[in-house]
């Protein structure tokens, strides 16, 4: 039964985290980067709190669910926002070099 609960916790945490993170990331895509980073910090705090509670109460499914929730929420936030954040967001994109195709190659 513990294995079934662990699998359900993993799948449930990942599903809730991905859908919630993607939705929140899409909602904050037009706002400042500070809100995106705030949501990341809140996701980490929620994940650590779930791990702590799972270990305190001896419920493996809870800490498994919170780990998968944390990972999926961070990924969903990034994909939902759809922008480069952090140090790389300040860099200008490199221009693409375009070479003319050779006349002799087909």
Biopython code that builds the backbone (N, CA, C, O; Angstrom):
import numpy as np
from Bio.PDB.StructureBuilder import StructureBuilder

atoms = [
    (1, "UNK", "N", (0.817, -1.198, 0.000)),
    (1, "UNK", "CA", (0.000, 0.000, 0.000)),
    (1, "UNK", "C", (0.861, 1.262, 0.000)),
    (1, "UNK", "O", (0.477, 2.286, -0.564)),
    (2, "UNK", "N", (2.042, 1.176, 0.646)),
    (2, "UNK", "CA", (2.926, 2.340, 0.682)),
    (2, "UNK", "C", (3.410, 2.719, -0.708)),
    (2, "UNK", "O", (3.576, 3.898, -1.018)),
    (3, "UNK", "N", (3.635, 1.716, -1.540)),
    (3, "UNK", "CA", (4.102, 1.996, -2.903)),
    (3, "UNK", "C", (3.014, 2.702, -3.701)),
    (3, "UNK", "O", (3.298, 3.634, -4.453)),
    (4, "UNK", "N", (1.788, 2.267, -3.543)),
    (4, "UNK", "CA", (0.675, 2.899, -4.255)),
    (4, "UNK", "C", (0.516, 4.351, -3.808)),
    (4, "UNK", "O", (0.317, 5.238, -4.637)),
    (5, "UNK", "N", (0.603, 4.592, -2.508)),
    (5, "UNK", "CA", (0.500, 5.964, -2.004)),
    (5, "UNK", "C", (1.662, 6.828, -2.492)),
    (5, "UNK", "O", (1.476, 8.006, -2.798)),
    (6, "UNK", "N", (2.862, 6.241, -2.564)),
    (6, "UNK", "CA", (4.017, 6.995, -3.054)),
    (6, "UNK", "C", (3.847, 7.368, -4.518)),
    (6, "UNK", "O", (4.151, 8.493, -4.913)),
    (7, "UNK", "N", (3.366, 6.435, -5.320)),
    (7, "UNK", "CA", (3.154, 6.721, -6.745)),
    (7, "UNK", "C", (2.054, 7.762, -6.920)),
    (7, "UNK", "O", (2.192, 8.685, -7.723)),
    (8, "UNK", "N", (0.972, 7.616, -6.176)),
    (8, "UNK", "CA", (-0.104, 8.606, -6.258)),
    (8, "UNK", "C", (0.366, 9.988, -5.797)),
    (8, "UNK", "O", (-0.005, 11.003, -6.387)),
    (9, "UNK", "N", (1.180, 10.021, -4.748)),
    (9, "UNK", "CA", (1.728, 11.294, -4.292)),
    (9, "UNK", "C", (2.624, 11.932, -5.332)),
    (9, "UNK", "O", (2.576, 13.144, -5.545)),
    (10, "UNK", "N", (3.441, 11.120, -5.980)),
    (10, "UNK", "CA", (4.338, 11.635, -7.018)),
    (10, "UNK", "C", (3.559, 12.169, -8.211)),
    (10, "UNK", "O", (3.808, 13.282, -8.673)),
    (11, "UNK", "N", (2.629, 11.384, -8.704)),
    (11, "UNK", "CA", (1.839, 11.800, -9.870)),
    (11, "UNK", "C", (0.955, 12.996, -9.527)),
    (11, "UNK", "O", (0.843, 13.937, -10.313)),
    (12, "UNK", "N", (0.336, 12.958, -8.369)),
    (12, "UNK", "CA", (-0.521, 14.073, -7.966)),
    (12, "UNK", "C", (0.255, 15.357, -7.757)),
    (12, "UNK", "O", (-0.174, 16.423, -8.198)),
    (13, "UNK", "N", (1.403, 15.265, -7.083)),
    (13, "UNK", "CA", (2.225, 16.451, -6.867)),
    (13, "UNK", "C", (2.740, 17.034, -8.164)),
    (13, "UNK", "O", (2.757, 18.252, -8.340)),
    (14, "UNK", "N", (3.161, 16.165, -9.076)),
    (14, "UNK", "CA", (3.664, 16.650, -10.361)),
    (14, "UNK", "C", (2.557, 17.308, -11.172)),
    (14, "UNK", "O", (2.764, 18.366, -11.768)),
    (15, "UNK", "N", (1.389, 16.687, -11.196)),
    (15, "UNK", "CA", (0.276, 17.240, -11.975)),
    (15, "UNK", "C", (-0.165, 18.596, -11.435)),
    (15, "UNK", "O", (-0.323, 19.551, -12.195)),
    (16, "UNK", "N", (-0.361, 18.676, -10.136)),
    (16, "UNK", "CA", (-0.782, 19.942, -9.532)),
    (16, "UNK", "C", (0.298, 21.006, -9.711)),
    (16, "UNK", "O", (-0.008, 22.158, -10.020)),
    (17, "UNK", "N", (1.549, 20.626, -9.520)),
    (17, "UNK", "CA", (2.642, 21.584, -9.663)),
    (17, "UNK", "C", (2.797, 22.097, -11.077)),
    (17, "UNK", "O", (2.972, 23.297, -11.289)),
    (18, "UNK", "N", (2.733, 21.196, -12.050)),
    (18, "UNK", "CA", (2.901, 21.612, -13.447)),
    (18, "UNK", "C", (1.761, 22.521, -13.898)),
    (18, "UNK", "O", (1.995, 23.589, -14.465)),
    (19, "UNK", "N", (0.533, 22.092, -13.643)),
    (19, "UNK", "CA", (-0.607, 22.899, -14.084)),
    (19, "UNK", "C", (-0.662, 24.240, -13.354)),
    (19, "UNK", "O", (-0.895, 25.277, -13.974)),
    (20, "UNK", "N", (-0.451, 24.217, -12.054)),
    (20, "UNK", "CA", (-0.466, 25.463, -11.291)),
    (20, "UNK", "C", (0.680, 26.383, -11.664)),
    (20, "UNK", "O", (0.484, 27.588, -11.821)),
    (21, "UNK", "N", (1.875, 25.827, -11.809)),
    (21, "UNK", "CA", (3.028, 26.642, -12.179)),
    (21, "UNK", "C", (2.899, 27.231, -13.563)),
    (21, "UNK", "O", (3.234, 28.396, -13.777)),
    (22, "UNK", "N", (2.415, 26.438, -14.511)),
    (22, "UNK", "CA", (2.256, 26.944, -15.877)),
    (22, "UNK", "C", (1.221, 28.061, -15.917)),
    (22, "UNK", "O", (1.409, 29.077, -16.585)),
    (23, "UNK", "N", (0.136, 27.858, -15.198)),
    (23, "UNK", "CA", (-0.930, 28.872, -15.167)),
    (23, "UNK", "C", (-0.436, 30.167, -14.518)),
    (23, "UNK", "O", (-0.680, 31.256, -15.036)),
    (24, "UNK", "N", (0.253, 30.046, -13.396)),
    (24, "UNK", "CA", (0.792, 31.236, -12.733)),
    (24, "UNK", "C", (1.870, 31.904, -13.579)),
    (24, "UNK", "O", (1.947, 33.132, -13.629)),
    (25, "UNK", "N", (2.701, 31.108, -14.243)),
    (25, "UNK", "CA", (3.727, 31.680, -15.113)),
    (25, "UNK", "C", (3.132, 32.455, -16.266)),
    (25, "UNK", "O", (3.656, 33.502, -16.648)),
    (26, "UNK", "N", (2.037, 31.951, -16.830)),
    (26, "UNK", "CA", (1.371, 32.670, -17.918)),
    (26, "UNK", "C", (0.725, 33.956, -17.406)),
    (26, "UNK", "O", (0.689, 34.959, -18.117)),
    (27, "UNK", "N", (0.219, 33.927, -16.179)),
    (27, "UNK", "CA", (-0.407, 35.129, -15.619)),
    (27, "UNK", "C", (0.600, 36.241, -15.340)),
    (27, "UNK", "O", (0.269, 37.420, -15.467)),
    (28, "UNK", "N", (1.821, 35.881, -14.963)),
    (28, "UNK", "CA", (2.818, 36.906, -14.630)),
    (28, "UNK", "C", (3.773, 37.194, -15.781)),
    (28, "UNK", "O", (4.770, 37.892, -15.592)),
    (29, "UNK", "N", (3.491, 36.676, -16.960)),
    (29, "UNK", "CA", (4.422, 36.866, -18.080)),
    (29, "UNK", "C", (4.531, 38.318, -18.509)),
    (29, "UNK", "O", (5.566, 38.719, -19.042)),
    (30, "UNK", "N", (3.503, 39.112, -18.296)),
    (30, "UNK", "CA", (3.544, 40.519, -18.689)),
    (30, "UNK", "C", (3.946, 41.435, -17.542)),
    (30, "UNK", "O", (3.988, 42.653, -17.712)),
    (31, "UNK", "N", (4.233, 40.882, -16.411)),
    (31, "UNK", "CA", (4.607, 41.692, -15.245)),
    (31, "UNK", "C", (6.112, 41.607, -15.033)),
    (31, "UNK", "O", (6.827, 40.960, -15.799)),
    (32, "UNK", "N", (6.570, 42.259, -14.002)),
    (32, "UNK", "CA", (8.002, 42.308, -13.732)),
    (32, "UNK", "C", (8.580, 40.957, -13.342)),
    (32, "UNK", "O", (7.865, 40.059, -12.897)),
    (33, "UNK", "N", (9.886, 40.834, -13.519)),
    (33, "UNK", "CA", (10.570, 39.586, -13.186)),
    (33, "UNK", "C", (10.549, 39.319, -11.682)),
    (33, "UNK", "O", (10.669, 38.171, -11.255)),
    (34, "UNK", "N", (10.398, 40.367, -10.881)),
    (34, "UNK", "CA", (10.385, 40.185, -9.430)),
    (34, "UNK", "C", (9.223, 39.299, -8.993)),
    (34, "UNK", "O", (9.358, 38.539, -8.034)),
    (35, "UNK", "N", (8.081, 39.383, -9.681)),
    (35, "UNK", "CA", (6.931, 38.564, -9.319)),
    (35, "UNK", "C", (7.184, 37.097, -9.668)),
    (35, "UNK", "O", (6.787, 36.195, -8.930)),
    (36, "UNK", "N", (7.845, 36.874, -10.793)),
    (36, "UNK", "CA", (8.230, 35.513, -11.179)),
    (36, "UNK", "C", (9.155, 34.907, -10.125)),
    (36, "UNK", "O", (8.971, 33.762, -9.714)),
    (37, "UNK", "N", (10.144, 35.678, -9.693)),
    (37, "UNK", "CA", (11.085, 35.170, -8.694)),
    (37, "UNK", "C", (10.413, 34.992, -7.336)),
    (37, "UNK", "O", (10.763, 34.074, -6.594)),
    (38, "UNK", "N", (9.471, 35.839, -7.006)),
    (38, "UNK", "CA", (8.724, 35.683, -5.758)),
    (38, "UNK", "C", (7.938, 34.369, -5.764)),
    (38, "UNK", "O", (7.900, 33.660, -4.758)),
    (39, "UNK", "N", (7.319, 34.051, -6.887)),
    (39, "UNK", "CA", (6.586, 32.786, -6.994)),
    (39, "UNK", "C", (7.530, 31.591, -6.898)),
    (39, "UNK", "O", (7.160, 30.554, -6.347)),
    (40, "UNK", "N", (8.744, 31.725, -7.429)),
    (40, "UNK", "CA", (9.735, 30.663, -7.293)),
    (40, "UNK", "C", (10.108, 30.445, -5.831)),
    (40, "UNK", "O", (10.201, 29.308, -5.369)),
    (41, "UNK", "N", (10.318, 31.534, -5.111)),
    (41, "UNK", "CA", (10.664, 31.425, -3.687)),
    (41, "UNK", "C", (9.511, 30.800, -2.909)),
    (41, "UNK", "O", (9.736, 29.960, -2.037)),
    (42, "UNK", "N", (8.288, 31.200, -3.213)),
    (42, "UNK", "CA", (7.125, 30.613, -2.533)),
    (42, "UNK", "C", (6.992, 29.121, -2.837)),
    (42, "UNK", "O", (6.611, 28.341, -1.965)),
    (43, "UNK", "N", (7.303, 28.724, -4.070)),
    (43, "UNK", "CA", (7.252, 27.303, -4.421)),
    (43, "UNK", "C", (8.290, 26.515, -3.634)),
    (43, "UNK", "O", (8.011, 25.407, -3.177)),
    (44, "UNK", "N", (9.479, 27.075, -3.472)),
    (44, "UNK", "CA", (10.517, 26.393, -2.696)),
    (44, "UNK", "C", (10.105, 26.291, -1.229)),
    (44, "UNK", "O", (10.289, 25.247, -0.604)),
    (45, "UNK", "N", (9.555, 27.362, -0.682)),
    (45, "UNK", "CA", (9.100, 27.334, 0.718)),
    (45, "UNK", "C", (8.005, 26.289, 0.908)),
    (45, "UNK", "O", (8.013, 25.550, 1.892)),
    (46, "UNK", "N", (7.064, 26.226, -0.030)),
    (46, "UNK", "CA", (5.993, 25.233, 0.047)),
    (46, "UNK", "C", (6.550, 23.809, -0.050)),
    (46, "UNK", "O", (6.113, 22.915, 0.674)),
    (47, "UNK", "N", (7.508, 23.611, -0.941)),
    (47, "UNK", "CA", (8.112, 22.290, -1.076)),
    (47, "UNK", "C", (8.875, 21.862, 0.163)),
    (47, "UNK", "O", (8.768, 20.714, 0.595)),
    (48, "UNK", "N", (9.645, 22.778, 0.739)),
    (48, "UNK", "CA", (10.395, 22.460, 1.955)),
    (48, "UNK", "C", (9.448, 22.208, 3.126)),
    (48, "UNK", "O", (9.694, 21.316, 3.938)),
    (49, "UNK", "N", (8.377, 22.976, 3.221)),
    (49, "UNK", "CA", (7.393, 22.761, 4.289)),
    (49, "UNK", "C", (6.729, 21.392, 4.148)),
    (49, "UNK", "O", (6.517, 20.700, 5.144)),
    (50, "UNK", "N", (6.402, 21.001, 2.923)),
    (50, "UNK", "CA", (5.818, 19.680, 2.710)),
    (50, "UNK", "C", (6.786, 18.562, 3.052)),
    (50, "UNK", "O", (6.388, 17.546, 3.623)),
    (51, "UNK", "N", (8.073, 18.744, 2.704)),
    (51, "UNK", "CA", (9.086, 17.756, 3.086)),
    (51, "UNK", "C", (9.186, 17.639, 4.603)),
    (51, "UNK", "O", (9.224, 16.538, 5.152)),
    (52, "UNK", "N", (9.229, 18.778, 5.262)),
    (52, "UNK", "CA", (9.334, 18.797, 6.722)),
    (52, "UNK", "C", (8.152, 18.075, 7.363)),
    (52, "UNK", "O", (8.332, 17.241, 8.251)),
    (53, "UNK", "N", (6.946, 18.400, 6.910)),
    (53, "UNK", "CA", (5.757, 17.760, 7.478)),
    (53, "UNK", "C", (5.734, 16.261, 7.187)),
    (53, "UNK", "O", (5.328, 15.465, 8.034)),
    (54, "UNK", "N", (6.170, 15.884, 5.991)),
    (54, "UNK", "CA", (6.216, 14.467, 5.661)),
    (54, "UNK", "C", (7.169, 13.695, 6.547)),
    (54, "UNK", "O", (6.873, 12.571, 6.954)),
    (55, "UNK", "N", (8.324, 14.294, 6.851)),
    (55, "UNK", "CA", (9.284, 13.628, 7.732)),
    (55, "UNK", "C", (8.824, 13.636, 9.188)),
    (55, "UNK", "O", (9.017, 12.651, 9.901)),
    (56, "UNK", "N", (8.221, 14.729, 9.635)),
    (56, "UNK", "CA", (7.761, 14.817, 11.025)),
    (56, "UNK", "C", (6.663, 13.796, 11.303)),
    (56, "UNK", "O", (6.687, 13.123, 12.333)),
    (57, "UNK", "N", (5.705, 13.679, 10.391)),
    (57, "UNK", "CA", (4.587, 12.764, 10.602)),
    (57, "UNK", "C", (4.848, 11.362, 10.065)),
    (57, "UNK", "O", (3.987, 10.489, 10.180)),
    (58, "UNK", "N", (6.012, 11.134, 9.486)),
    (58, "UNK", "CA", (6.359, 9.808, 8.986)),
    (58, "UNK", "C", (5.511, 9.359, 7.811)),
    (58, "UNK", "O", (5.183, 8.179, 7.694)),
    (59, "UNK", "N", (5.156, 10.284, 6.947)),
    (59, "UNK", "CA", (4.332, 9.981, 5.776)),
    (59, "UNK", "C", (5.174, 10.142, 4.499)),
    (59, "UNK", "O", (5.342, 11.255, 4.002)),
    (60, "UNK", "N", (5.696, 9.042, 3.978)),
    (60, "UNK", "CA", (6.551, 9.153, 2.786)),
    (60, "UNK", "C", (5.823, 9.733, 1.578)),
    (60, "UNK", "O", (6.431, 10.441, 0.774)),
    (61, "UNK", "N", (4.539, 9.446, 1.441)),
    (61, "UNK", "CA", (3.812, 9.958, 0.277)),
    (61, "UNK", "C", (3.768, 11.477, 0.289)),
    (61, "UNK", "O", (3.724, 12.100, -0.772)),
    (62, "UNK", "N", (3.779, 12.091, 1.484)),
    (62, "UNK", "CA", (3.704, 13.547, 1.581)),
    (62, "UNK", "C", (4.998, 14.204, 1.129)),
    (62, "UNK", "O", (4.965, 15.192, 0.394)),
    (63, "UNK", "N", (6.148, 13.667, 1.561)),
    (63, "UNK", "CA", (7.380, 14.302, 1.105)),
    (63, "UNK", "C", (7.684, 13.966, -0.344)),
    (63, "UNK", "O", (8.331, 14.759, -1.028)),
    (64, "UNK", "N", (7.241, 12.818, -0.834)),
    (64, "UNK", "CA", (7.395, 12.516, -2.261)),
    (64, "UNK", "C", (6.530, 13.462, -3.086)),
    (64, "UNK", "O", (6.968, 13.976, -4.115)),
    (65, "UNK", "N", (5.302, 13.688, -2.631)),
    (65, "UNK", "CA", (4.414, 14.617, -3.344)),
    (65, "UNK", "C", (4.972, 16.033, -3.327)),
    (65, "UNK", "O", (4.880, 16.746, -4.326)),
    (66, "UNK", "N", (5.549, 16.448, -2.201)),
    (66, "UNK", "CA", (6.050, 17.822, -2.131)),
    (66, "UNK", "C", (7.307, 18.009, -2.973)),
    (66, "UNK", "O", (7.519, 19.091, -3.521)),
    (67, "UNK", "N", (8.140, 16.987, -3.088)),
    (67, "UNK", "CA", (9.317, 17.096, -3.958)),
    (67, "UNK", "C", (8.886, 17.197, -5.415)),
    (67, "UNK", "O", (9.386, 18.049, -6.150)),
    (68, "UNK", "N", (7.965, 16.339, -5.840)),
    (68, "UNK", "CA", (7.514, 16.410, -7.234)),
    (68, "UNK", "C", (6.724, 17.688, -7.491)),
    (68, "UNK", "O", (6.782, 18.235, -8.592)),
    (69, "UNK", "N", (5.989, 18.172, -6.497)),
    (69, "UNK", "CA", (5.281, 19.446, -6.630)),
    (69, "UNK", "C", (6.272, 20.589, -6.818)),
    (69, "UNK", "O", (6.065, 21.459, -7.664)),
    (70, "UNK", "N", (7.334, 20.590, -6.041)),
    (70, "UNK", "CA", (8.344, 21.642, -6.139)),
    (70, "UNK", "C", (9.001, 21.655, -7.515)),
    (70, "UNK", "O", (9.101, 22.707, -8.147)),
    (71, "UNK", "N", (9.438, 20.514, -7.970)),
    (71, "UNK", "CA", (10.118, 20.435, -9.267)),
    (71, "UNK", "C", (9.177, 20.841, -10.398)),
    (71, "UNK", "O", (9.556, 21.616, -11.276)),
    (72, "UNK", "N", (7.969, 20.326, -10.377)),
    (72, "UNK", "CA", (7.026, 20.629, -11.454)),
    (72, "UNK", "C", (6.561, 22.077, -11.413)),
    (72, "UNK", "O", (6.324, 22.675, -12.462)),
    (73, "UNK", "N", (6.426, 22.651, -10.225)),
    (73, "UNK", "CA", (6.011, 24.054, -10.134)),
    (73, "UNK", "C", (7.077, 24.974, -10.700)),
    (73, "UNK", "O", (6.759, 25.898, -11.448)),
    (74, "UNK", "N", (8.335, 24.737, -10.357)),
    (74, "UNK", "CA", (9.414, 25.564, -10.897)),
    (74, "UNK", "C", (9.500, 25.438, -12.417)),
    (74, "UNK", "O", (9.704, 26.432, -13.113)),
    (75, "UNK", "N", (9.347, 24.229, -12.926)),
    (75, "UNK", "CA", (9.381, 24.031, -14.372)),
    (75, "UNK", "C", (8.170, 24.669, -15.039)),
    (75, "UNK", "O", (8.305, 25.318, -16.076)),
    (76, "UNK", "N", (6.995, 24.492, -14.456)),
    (76, "UNK", "CA", (5.790, 25.093, -15.018)),
    (76, "UNK", "C", (5.843, 26.610, -15.024)),
    (76, "UNK", "O", (5.384, 27.244, -15.973)),
    (77, "UNK", "N", (6.404, 27.202, -13.965)),
    (77, "UNK", "CA", (6.555, 28.656, -13.933)),
    (77, "UNK", "C", (7.449, 29.129, -15.073)),
    (77, "UNK", "O", (7.144, 30.118, -15.741)),
    (78, "UNK", "N", (8.536, 28.430, -15.288)),
    (78, "UNK", "CA", (9.468, 28.831, -16.344)),
    (78, "UNK", "C", (8.823, 28.709, -17.723)),
    (78, "UNK", "O", (8.901, 29.636, -18.529)),
    (79, "UNK", "N", (8.192, 27.581, -17.993)),
    (79, "UNK", "CA", (7.558, 27.394, -19.300)),
    (79, "UNK", "C", (6.352, 28.304, -19.475)),
    (79, "UNK", "O", (6.097, 28.788, -20.578)),
    (80, "UNK", "N", (5.614, 28.540, -18.414)),
    (80, "UNK", "CA", (4.450, 29.415, -18.504)),
    (80, "UNK", "C", (4.828, 30.857, -18.768)),
    (80, "UNK", "O", (4.141, 31.558, -19.512)),
    (81, "UNK", "N", (5.914, 31.303, -18.166)),
    (81, "UNK", "CA", (6.352, 32.691, -18.384)),
    (81, "UNK", "C", (6.893, 32.845, -19.791)),
    (81, "UNK", "O", (6.639, 33.855, -20.448)),
    (82, "UNK", "N", (7.630, 31.864, -20.256)),
    (82, "UNK", "CA", (8.090, 31.858, -21.643)),
    (82, "UNK", "C", (9.095, 32.929, -21.983)),
    (82, "UNK", "O", (9.214, 33.309, -23.148)),
    (83, "UNK", "N", (9.825, 33.431, -20.998)),
    (83, "UNK", "CA", (10.823, 34.461, -21.250)),
    (83, "UNK", "C", (12.122, 34.074, -20.560)),
    (83, "UNK", "O", (12.136, 33.257, -19.639)),
    (84, "UNK", "N", (13.194, 34.665, -21.016)),
    (84, "UNK", "CA", (14.464, 34.471, -20.354)),
    (84, "UNK", "C", (14.500, 35.373, -19.130)),
    (84, "UNK", "O", (14.225, 36.570, -19.217)),
    (85, "UNK", "N", (14.838, 34.794, -18.004)),
    (85, "UNK", "CA", (14.911, 35.573, -16.771)),
    (85, "UNK", "C", (16.323, 35.481, -16.215)),
    (85, "UNK", "O", (17.094, 34.595, -16.585)),
    (86, "UNK", "N", (16.643, 36.386, -15.342)),
    (86, "UNK", "CA", (17.956, 36.359, -14.718)),
    (86, "UNK", "C", (18.990, 37.091, -15.540)),
    (86, "UNK", "O", (18.665, 37.992, -16.313)),
    (87, "UNK", "N", (20.248, 36.695, -15.367)),
    (87, "UNK", "CA", (21.366, 37.383, -16.002)),
    (87, "UNK", "C", (21.283, 37.327, -17.522)),
    (87, "UNK", "O", (21.630, 38.299, -18.194)),
    (88, "UNK", "N", (20.834, 36.219, -18.066)),
    (88, "UNK", "CA", (20.759, 36.075, -19.517)),
    (88, "UNK", "C", (19.737, 36.982, -20.172)),
    (88, "UNK", "O", (19.794, 37.204, -21.381)),
    (89, "UNK", "N", (18.801, 37.510, -19.392)),
    (89, "UNK", "CA", (17.775, 38.370, -19.979)),
    (89, "UNK", "C", (18.330, 39.733, -20.367)),
    (89, "UNK", "O", (17.701, 40.453, -21.142)),
    (90, "UNK", "N", (19.491, 40.099, -19.846)),
    (90, "UNK", "CA", (20.086, 41.389, -20.162)),
    (90, "UNK", "C", (20.987, 41.332, -21.390)),
    (90, "UNK", "O", (21.332, 42.369, -21.957)),
    (91, "UNK", "N", (21.366, 40.134, -21.801)),
    (91, "UNK", "CA", (22.247, 39.989, -22.956)),
    (91, "UNK", "C", (21.475, 40.176, -24.245)),
    (91, "UNK", "O", (20.334, 39.731, -24.376)),
    (92, "UNK", "N", (22.109, 40.834, -25.185)),
    (92, "UNK", "CA", (21.486, 40.986, -26.497)),
    (92, "UNK", "C", (21.650, 39.678, -27.259)),
    (92, "UNK", "O", (22.689, 39.028, -27.143)),
    (93, "UNK", "N", (20.661, 39.282, -28.026)),
    (93, "UNK", "CA", (20.821, 38.059, -28.814)),
    (93, "UNK", "C", (21.895, 38.254, -29.881)),
    (93, "UNK", "O", (22.016, 39.322, -30.480)),
    (94, "UNK", "N", (22.657, 37.211, -30.099)),
    (94, "UNK", "CA", (23.715, 37.286, -31.102)),
    (94, "UNK", "C", (23.096, 37.257, -32.494)),
    (94, "UNK", "O", (22.153, 36.507, -32.744)),
    (95, "UNK", "N", (23.629, 38.075, -33.397)),
    (95, "UNK", "CA", (23.082, 38.058, -34.759)),
    (95, "UNK", "C", (23.419, 36.741, -35.456)),
    (95, "UNK", "O", (24.497, 36.174, -35.275)),
    (96, "UNK", "N", (22.483, 36.286, -36.242)),
    (96, "UNK", "CA", (22.697, 35.046, -36.978)),
    (96, "UNK", "C", (23.511, 35.334, -38.231)),
    (96, "UNK", "O", (23.245, 36.285, -38.966)),
    (97, "UNK", "N", (24.502, 34.493, -38.452)),
    (97, "UNK", "CA", (25.289, 34.633, -39.673)),
    (97, "UNK", "C", (24.577, 33.873, -40.780)),
    (97, "UNK", "O", (24.213, 32.707, -40.631)),
    (98, "UNK", "N", (24.393, 34.556, -41.870)),
    (98, "UNK", "CA", (23.719, 33.919, -42.998)),
    (98, "UNK", "C", (24.702, 33.824, -44.152)),
    (98, "UNK", "O", (25.164, 34.830, -44.690)),
    (99, "UNK", "N", (25.001, 32.618, -44.507)),
    (99, "UNK", "CA", (25.877, 32.382, -45.646)),
    (99, "UNK", "C", (25.022, 32.043, -46.850)),
    (99, "UNK", "O", (24.001, 31.364, -46.744)),
    (100, "UNK", "N", (25.455, 32.524, -47.974)),
    (100, "UNK", "CA", (24.757, 32.166, -49.204)),
    (100, "UNK", "C", (25.058, 30.714, -49.532)),
    (100, "UNK", "O", (26.197, 30.270, -49.388)),
    (101, "UNK", "N", (24.063, 29.979, -49.964)),
    (101, "UNK", "CA", (24.320, 28.580, -50.312)),
    (101, "UNK", "C", (25.228, 28.492, -51.536)),
    (101, "UNK", "O", (25.208, 29.345, -52.423)),
    (102, "UNK", "N", (26.003, 27.450, -51.545)),
    (102, "UNK", "CA", (26.910, 27.249, -52.669)),
    (102, "UNK", "C", (26.118, 26.896, -53.919)),
    (102, "UNK", "O", (25.102, 26.203, -53.861)),
    (103, "UNK", "N", (26.599, 27.379, -55.027)),
    (103, "UNK", "CA", (25.941, 27.084, -56.301)),
    (103, "UNK", "C", (26.147, 25.627, -56.682)),
    (103, "UNK", "O", (25.308, 25.030, -57.356)),
    (104, "UNK", "N", (27.271, 25.053, -56.247)),
    (104, "UNK", "CA", (27.633, 23.708, -56.682)),
    (104, "UNK", "C", (27.045, 22.616, -55.800)),
    (104, "UNK", "O", (26.999, 21.453, -56.200)),
    (105, "UNK", "N", (26.598, 22.979, -54.608)),
    (105, "UNK", "CA", (26.023, 21.955, -53.731)),
    (105, "UNK", "C", (24.515, 21.927, -53.903)),
    (105, "UNK", "O", (23.863, 22.960, -54.051)),
    (106, "UNK", "N", (23.994, 20.740, -53.879)),
    (106, "UNK", "CA", (22.563, 20.601, -54.095)),
    (106, "UNK", "C", (21.860, 20.156, -52.855)),
    (106, "UNK", "O", (20.641, 19.988, -52.863)),
]
sb = StructureBuilder()
sb.init_structure("model")
sb.init_model(0)
sb.init_chain("A")
sb.init_seg("    ")
for serial, (resi, resn, name, xyz) in enumerate(atoms, 1):
    if name == "N":
        sb.init_residue(resn, " ", resi, " ")
    sb.init_atom(name, np.array(xyz, "f"), 0.0, 1.0, " ", f" {name:<3s}", serial, name[0])
structure = sb.get_structure()
